[in-house]
Amino acid sequence: METLGPRARDWAAQMHATYPSAAPDALARLATMRSTQVSAAAGMLAATTGAYAPLVEYTFVAWVQAALVLRVAAAHGVDPTDPERAIDLLVLLRLHSSRESARAALDAAVGEHGGGLLRAHPLEGIWRLATPLAARVGGWAALRTAARLLPGAAILVAALTDAAATDLLAARAIAYYRKL
């Protein structure tokens, strides 16, 4: 949040200055187009990294998607630097099903005033944040199996699925921030 939030705020300010009559949804679509392209490229790149592909892909695509959500928030006049955006991210990325679950996971990871469970009991804090990610690993196992049968398929599938996932995330974020 400390890095992506201010960047999203600055991006929104620049877009509002460049396109003063643009509606929030138009700016969100602009952010979506760019993020979808970058996600596809990240997926293609990750598919070429062999055994490290799931880690590389998830890291790059999660970064792009987090930046996208914060840009959509900023485009709709919501402060992207507010700590509540971390909860929004966990819910919009579908890592947690509710704001309450996301808040509990963040509280467990950072604890009160930043000391937290992550420091006192690192495994529990990490477990609460990372457990929802475990289901995504199965998709990469299936993709690797398919790639053995059809060389080059992994690159195409990774690009298409990451772009589609980013596009779906953008739709959820736009709908969410439009209501705030």
Buried (B, 14 or more C-beta within 10 A) or exposed (E): BEEBBBBBBEBBEEBBEEEEEBEBBEBBBBBBEBBBBBBBBBBBBBBEEEEEBBEBBBEBBBBBBBBBBBBBBBBBEBBBBBEEBBBBBBBBBEBBEEEEBBBEBBBBBBBEEEEBBBEEEEEEBBBBBEEBEEEEEEBBEEBBEEBEEEEEBBBBBBBEBBBBBBBEBBEBBBEBBEEE
